[in-house]
Amino acid sequence: MQIKQHYFLPFAVVFSSMSLADEQCLVPVPSIDKQALAAKGEIVVKANSVSMIQDQLADFSGNVEIASQKAQIKAQNARIDKNTRKLTASGDIQFQDRQMQVQSEDLLLDLDSNKMEMNSTGYRMLQFQGRGAAQKIQLNQTQGIALQDVSFSTCPEDMEDWKIVASEIELKPNELWGTVKHARFYIKDVPVFYLPYFSFPVTTQRQSGLLLPKINSSDTFGLSYQQPIYWNIAPNYDATITPRVMTDRGFQLKNEFRYLTEQHTGAVHLEFMAKDTDTPDNDSRYFYRLTHQGEITENWFINAEWNQLSDDNYIVDLGSDFYNRADTHLFKTVSLAYDSHNLDINASFRDFEVIGDHPSTYRALPEIKLDYDIWQGEYLNLDVHSELALFDNREGGLPKAARLHIAPKLSLPWYTPWAEFLAETSILHTSYRQKNTEDTNLDKNVSRTLGQVRLYGTMAFERDTQWFGKNLTQTLEPKAQYLYTSYKNQDNIGLYDTTRLLNDFDGLFRGQEFTGLDRISDKNQITLGVTTRLIDDAGREHLKFSLGQIFYLSDNRVLESERQNSNRSALATELDWNITSRWTASLDAQVSSQNERVERSSVSLEYRFDNNNLIQVGHRYVRDLSGVEISQAGVTASWSIAENWQWVGRYYRDLDLNRSTESYTGFQYDSCCWSLQIVWERHLTNRFDALGNQSLDEYDSGIGLKFAFKGMGQGSSQRSLLNDGLYGYQQPYVIGH
């Protein structure tokens, strides 16, 4: 039987501030049947039987269902009293709306005040992980929800590792915070902490408050405790203030301020120590970083990144979220860009903060680049690339220069689905005005004009084949390039932004041996290469193998060129092989054409049992890196060692010096409601002495600890320890790359 009454039924406030739980930890709850809900302002009652008494009382019994616009109540018995304007229910009561589910012994609803009360309840949140019990739950349309003598946990009912027990929890409508009174925190059944009062956010909006602390230790700074404090200043401004205490160094304050407007975004990071007790003079130390990206108009954009630190050892001693121990330069760049259909302009100021005893780097103050497409036809394009740069150096005695470069280019492109051809001819004109050229072989005024011709073509052939019993498509993609660049002596030009580039397979067809424009090598060469792929019907790439080499038709006369006394470049090869669904391999190598020795190589082999279990071994080799031979081998692994337990490790060893360069191991316990990470690492400090020379023999080791209760502001996953801790981990093969 069904009866309609025009009453309003209030329902629970959203607990939406907690983090989402892992899906496997949530117990499925039937969603509300929307068709069973009532229209706005109505209550719909269904029951096996109903008894009416003088049109004042209505008694319902047997599978009673009471529905309003947003929620349902199920019970064995219910009564509506029109005199007292109350609805009561009893017997296996189940209340459910879109946010929570409640089981109760009895229920009382005041139809005039829209207040509902349930006693001896058990509840579970539906949009996030959370459950518990309450002696009494009171719901009110205007006052919100109050839970008395309540417990809360994000753990499943059969494994309640932790819980909060409180005398009262209140959640008010349109309030950003809920309040908890007389809270006791339990681990298992043991009380470990008490708070007479605290508040917590009840919406998904950002709220000011304490974030999870970070605790770790190191030989460099001792025991470190960081307590981030989040300040939600405005919807588009916020700050994170992090006091840090280190037993061996003292107190540090770290600040991050972020801003967002309709067209601009950026951040200011500042770290400061008034006194470092581990330095001889108790020196103050600091680091700051400014970043900004913005759109001034539809076509004009601005970007900035500015970094500065107090001393060379700041990152080594105190760590950094933005740089690591191997970095030698901190960027200082401000750029203004214009972007349109046929004109691109970029004006930038580029400077560097040099870390340690490294050659002083030239800064470009400013550097302006302009690309203009004069004409674009179906088969013929004409464009101009130009640059203007002013190079300065902090060391006053070094040469300085103004450089103007103009390069008009005429190109003839031709594309089809199976082939590509490109013919280009360019004029490269560069003018220099150089200062401080005394006692050098540099000229004050230099003008250099070169001609360049490039012919490039590639084709793609396919055939059906089988590979270990699989039907695949094999491609054969030969490519060839002829490149000619005229010669002019460039010994009278300084090196301002020029370094030699490494030639991997893609670099063979780059046509450049140097970054920058200070050296443009003369070329008369042919580059040949071939790539073959194995692709399945779904488009997944099972294997990619490339091989290429440059053949020199004449000797090079630019002295800085790497090519000397040889008519061929090193043979470059690359291999990405998805051997099976679990085994993948990668190889990148350059082999000298003169002595057939490997000049550079990187090789890795990975076995992946599933997403959480893998092991990767690798080796990297460089025959000559600034006069030093590099040969390092390492292993990276991640493995589930028991239920909810994950182990990760990383170890690299220098084979020439017969010593470790990096060691890392970590364990993580990850349950439905809490997680624990313990990591240990040891690495070379790379610390600088007073002269800026870097130590290559000192080690630093430390331990890190991270503990989180899920549902209390942070979740976790088993892969996070691998992704966050093993920052050097990469898959050796990426599908379709």
Secondary structure as the mmCIF struct_conf table of DSSP 4:
data_model
#
loop_
_struct_conf.conf_type_id
_struct_conf.id
_struct_conf.beg_label_comp_id
_struct_conf.beg_label_asym_id
_struct_conf.beg_label_seq_id
_struct_conf.end_label_comp_id
_struct_conf.end_label_asym_id
_struct_conf.end_label_seq_id
STRN STRN1 GLN A 2 GLN A 5
HELX_LH_PP_P HELX_LH_PP_P1 ALA A 12 VAL A 14
TURN_TY1_P TURN_TY1_P1 SER A 16 SER A 17
BEND BEND1 MET A 18 MET A 18
HELX_LH_PP_P HELX_LH_PP_P2 SER A 19 ASP A 22
HELX_RH_3T_P HELX_RH_3T_P1 GLU A 23 CYS A 25
BEND BEND2 LEU A 26 LEU A 26
HELX_LH_PP_P HELX_LH_PP_P3 VAL A 27 PRO A 28
HELX_LH_PP_P HELX_LH_PP_P4 PRO A 30 ILE A 32
HELX_RH_3T_P HELX_RH_3T_P2 LYS A 34 ALA A 36
BEND BEND3 LEU A 37 LEU A 37
HELX_LH_PP_P HELX_LH_PP_P5 ALA A 38 ALA A 39
TURN_TY1_P TURN_TY1_P2 LYS A 40 GLY A 41
STRN STRN2 ILE A 43 LYS A 46
BEND BEND4 ASN A 48 ASN A 48
STRN STRN3 SER A 49 ILE A 53
TURN_TY1_P TURN_TY1_P3 GLN A 54 GLN A 56
STRN STRN4 LEU A 57 ALA A 67
BEND BEND5 GLN A 69 LYS A 70
STRN STRN5 GLN A 72 ASP A 81
TURN_TY1_P TURN_TY1_P4 LYS A 82 ARG A 85
STRN STRN6 LYS A 86 GLN A 96
BEND BEND6 ARG A 98 GLN A 99
STRN STRN7 MET A 100 ASP A 110
TURN_TY1_P TURN_TY1_P5 LEU A 111 ASN A 114
STRN STRN8 LYS A 115 MET A 125
BEND BEND7 LEU A 126 GLN A 129
STRN STRN9 ARG A 131 ASN A 140
TURN_TY1_P TURN_TY1_P6 GLN A 141 GLN A 143
STRN STRN10 GLY A 144 PHE A 152
STRN STRN11 SER A 153 SER A 153
BEND BEND8 THR A 154 CYS A 155
TURN_TY1_P TURN_TY1_P7 GLU A 157 ASP A 158
STRN STRN12 TRP A 162 LEU A 171
TURN_TY1_P TURN_TY1_P8 PRO A 173 ASN A 174
BEND BEND9 LEU A 176 LEU A 176
STRN STRN13 TRP A 177 ILE A 187
TURN_TY1_P TURN_TY1_P9 LYS A 188 ASP A 189
STRN STRN14 VAL A 190 PRO A 201
BEND BEND10 THR A 203 GLN A 205
STRN STRN15 GLY A 209 LEU A 210
HELX_LH_PP_P HELX_LH_PP_P6 LEU A 211 PRO A 213
STRN STRN16 LYS A 214 SER A 218
TURN_TY1_P TURN_TY1_P10 ASP A 219 PHE A 221
STRN STRN17 GLY A 222 GLN A 226
STRN STRN18 ILE A 229 ALA A 234
TURN_TY1_P TURN_TY1_P11 PRO A 235 ASN A 236
STRN STRN19 TYR A 237 MET A 246
TURN_TY1_P TURN_TY1_P12 THR A 247 ARG A 249
STRN STRN20 GLY A 250 LEU A 260
BEND BEND11 GLU A 262 GLN A 263
STRN STRN21 HIS A 264 MET A 273
BEND BEND12 ALA A 274 ALA A 274
TURN_TY1_P TURN_TY1_P13 THR A 277 ASP A 278
BEND BEND13 THR A 279 THR A 279
TURN_TY1_P TURN_TY1_P14 PRO A 280 ASP A 281
STRN STRN22 ARG A 285 GLU A 295
BEND BEND14 ILE A 296 ASN A 299
STRN STRN23 TRP A 300 LEU A 309
BEND BEND15 SER A 310 ASP A 311
TURN_TY1_P TURN_TY1_P15 ASP A 312 ASN A 313
HELX_RH_AL_P HELX_RH_AL_P1 TYR A 314 LEU A 318
BEND BEND16 ASP A 321 PHE A 322
TURN_TY1_P TURN_TY1_P16 ARG A 325 ALA A 326
STRN STRN24 HIS A 329 ASP A 339
BEND BEND17 HIS A 341 ASN A 342
STRN STRN25 LEU A 343 VAL A 354
BEND BEND18 GLY A 356 ASP A 357
HELX_LH_PP_P HELX_LH_PP_P7 PRO A 359 TYR A 362
STRN STRN26 ARG A 363 GLN A 376
BEND BEND19 GLU A 378 TYR A 379
STRN STRN27 ASN A 381 ASP A 392
BEND BEND20 ARG A 394 GLU A 395
TURN_TY1_P TURN_TY1_P17 GLY A 396 GLY A 397
BEND BEND21 LEU A 398 LEU A 398
STRN STRN28 LYS A 400 THR A 416
TURN_TY1_P TURN_TY1_P18 PRO A 417 TRP A 418
STRN STRN29 ALA A 419 LYS A 435
TURN_TY1_P TURN_TY1_P19 GLU A 438 ASP A 439
BEND BEND22 THR A 440 ASN A 441
BEND BEND23 LYS A 444 LYS A 444
STRN STRN30 ASN A 445 MET A 459
STRN STRN31 PHE A 461 TRP A 467
TURN_TY1_P TURN_TY1_P20 PHE A 468 GLY A 469
STRN STRN32 LYS A 470 THR A 485
TURN_TY1_P TURN_TY1_P21 ASP A 491 ASN A 492
BEND BEND24 ILE A 493 ILE A 493
BEND BEND25 TYR A 496 ASP A 497
STRN STRN33 ARG A 500 ARG A 500
HELX_LH_PP_P HELX_LH_PP_P8 LEU A 501 LEU A 502
HELX_RH_AL_P HELX_RH_AL_P2 PHE A 505 LEU A 508
TURN_TY1_P TURN_TY1_P22 PHE A 509 ARG A 510
BEND BEND26 GLU A 513 GLU A 513
STRN STRN34 PHE A 514 PHE A 514
BEND BEND27 THR A 515 ASP A 518
STRN STRN35 LYS A 523 ILE A 535
TURN_TY1_P TURN_TY1_P23 ASP A 537 ALA A 538
STRN STRN36 GLU A 541 TYR A 552
BEND BEND28 LEU A 553 SER A 554
TURN_TY1_P TURN_TY1_P24 LEU A 559 GLU A 560
BEND BEND29 GLU A 562 GLU A 562
BEND BEND30 ASN A 565 ASN A 565
BEND BEND31 ASN A 567 ASN A 567
STRN STRN37 ARG A 568 ARG A 568
STRN STRN38 LEU A 571 ASN A 578
BEND BEND32 THR A 580 ARG A 582
STRN STRN39 TRP A 583 VAL A 591
TURN_TY1_P TURN_TY1_P25 SER A 593 ASN A 595
STRN STRN40 VAL A 598 ARG A 608
BEND BEND33 PHE A 609 ASN A 612
STRN STRN41 LEU A 614 LEU A 625
TURN_TY1_P TURN_TY1_P26 SER A 626 GLY A 627
STRN STRN42 VAL A 628 ALA A 642
TURN_TY1_P TURN_TY1_P27 GLU A 643 ASN A 644
STRN STRN43 TRP A 645 ASP A 654
TURN_TY1_P TURN_TY1_P28 LEU A 655 ASN A 658
STRN STRN44 ARG A 659 ASP A 670
BEND BEND34 CYS A 672 CYS A 673
STRN STRN45 TRP A 674 LEU A 684
STRN STRN46 PHE A 688 PHE A 688
TURN_TY1_P TURN_TY1_P29 ALA A 690 LEU A 691
BEND BEND35 GLY A 692 GLY A 692
HELX_LH_PP_P HELX_LH_PP_P9 ASN A 693 ASN A 693
STRN STRN47 GLN A 694 GLN A 694
HELX_LH_PP_P HELX_LH_PP_P10 SER A 695 SER A 695
BEND BEND36 LEU A 696 ASP A 697
STRN STRN48 TYR A 699 PHE A 709
TURN_TY1_P TURN_TY1_P30 LYS A 710 GLY A 713
TURN_TY1_P TURN_TY1_P31 GLN A 718 ARG A 719
HELX_RH_AL_P HELX_RH_AL_P3 SER A 720 SER A 720
HELX_RH_PI_P HELX_RH_PI_P1 LEU A 721 GLY A 725
TURN_TY1_P TURN_TY1_P32 TYR A 727 GLY A 728
BEND BEND37 PRO A 732 PRO A 732
TURN_TY1_P TURN_TY1_P33 ILE A 735 GLY A 736
#
